[in-house]
Amino acid sequence: MNRLKRIYKDTAIILLNTIVVFVILNLVVGAVYFIRDRYETRSKGKQSTFFNDDGSPVDDGSRSRYQLKWFDYNATKEVTPGFASEVLDDFYALGQKGFIYQPWVQFSEAPFAGKHLSIDIDDRGIPLRRTANPPTEGAKPVIDIFVLGGSTTFCYDVADEHTWPSYLSSVLNDKAKSEGLNLQVNVSNYGRGYYDTSQEMGLIVDLWKNGARPTLVLFMDGVNWGPQEDIPAFTGEVERAVSDAQHANVAVAAQHLKGFLKDWIPVVRLVLSLKNQRPESDAAEQAVMGEFTAGQRDHVFQVLERFKQNREIIKDVTRRYGVETIMFIQPDAIYNYPASLYRLPLPSSFLQNRNERELFHEQMSQSPEIVYLGPLLDDYGAYQGRKAIIDDVHYSPAFNKFLAERVASYIDLRKIVGRSTDHPSVSTGAKRKLSHDEKFRF
């Protein structure tokens, strides 16, 4: 019995001391964060330098890990530092909102209204990024062009006016005037972060079923291949969300506990920040393209088949609705953007993927069913040192304009003017009602 008492006493003393040390440690770390947060809040409004000499953003407390690691102001000097900083503010705020659920395609960027970034809701209740279209002029016939693609079509980290769909609208409307055509072009940007051709196929069918009747649909693909299983990104997270919805009380409690641990216990905040700042290994940074394995080859041919079948399905449905489509294979920084133009050494996964991308582009360049834009980075002057990528894969405003001009060269306005569909604009369901409160923080 005396031995048990000693064990209990020793255990109690150790536990008490542990709790005391934990409390003291949290008070110390909390004080440091309190002072740092107050300093950042006061200095944010006084910050005169938005970017460092290497183009990296100054951390003012409103920058994501991705922006701090990859964004390069030296690739977008056609806009002022203050303007670029405000764009990053908008995208940081959008990231804080998280994605929203969207039927059939699983997720979408949330509705948003910032200084330079706007995500609107169309007449069918479906989100789309705002495009800088000209104001409607009288009773001119309107050519509606829908654009679908991944985050390089949504155009992350650039303003609404600097997306390639916005530039496309400007170029085509100028082209219509120069050719004496009495029409107006209206471009709608349905690009989505992470989307590949499979999700885009679901999205365009959803748009058509909901009464959309564009004159022309453009697909810009090639960077996003999707998971090997040919399922949407974040499927695991959505599966867990569905499970949580059936156990709502437990799920809500867990979410609150997670938020409490992350935001209110300083030591947890410190551990998470150290984890997020963990550098990649020197070996990974110094890696070069490795050997092309049989598994990589099989994966590429699976992706090629995925692109082919999705293209055929889209064309079949297109014919049903009488809508013309053009499918582009886009410029891809993972494939052929010079590594020397990045601020940081590229990780091994990025470099090793170039083997797969090379085979993919070799095959795609021979397809008569698509417009191949793979060499466009080279045409722009990337191999002469002209920066076109503002982070790891997304295009700069200047390159977006260059891309839009090339895309416009494949659009014959005279051919499509007056084109109509025999299918009336009738929806298969009521207008969507988005729940802005339910979002996924992937």
Buried (B, 14 or more C-beta within 10 A) or exposed (E): EEEEEEEEEEEEEEEEEEEEEEEEEBEEBBEEBEEEEEEBEEEEEEEEEBBEEEBBBBEBEBBBEBBBBBBBBBBBBEBEBEBBBBBBBBBBBBBEBBBBBBEEBBBBBBBBEBEBBBBBBBEBBBBBBBBBBEEEEEEEEBBBBBBBBBBBBBBBBBBBBBBBBBBBBBBBBEBBEEEEBEBBBBBBBBBBBBBBBBBBBBBBBBBBBBBBBBBBBBBBBBBBBBEEEBBBBBEEBBEEBEEBEEEEEEBEEEEEEEEEEEEEBBBBBBEEEEEEEEEBEEEBBEBEEEEBEEEBEEBBEBBBEBBBBBBEBBEEBBEEBEBBBBBBBBBBBBBBBBEEBBBBBBBBEBBBBBBBBBBBBEBBEEBEEBBBBBEBBBEBEBBEEBBBBBBBBBBBBBBBBBBBBBBBEEBEBEEBBEEEBEEEEEBEEEEBEBEEEEBBEB
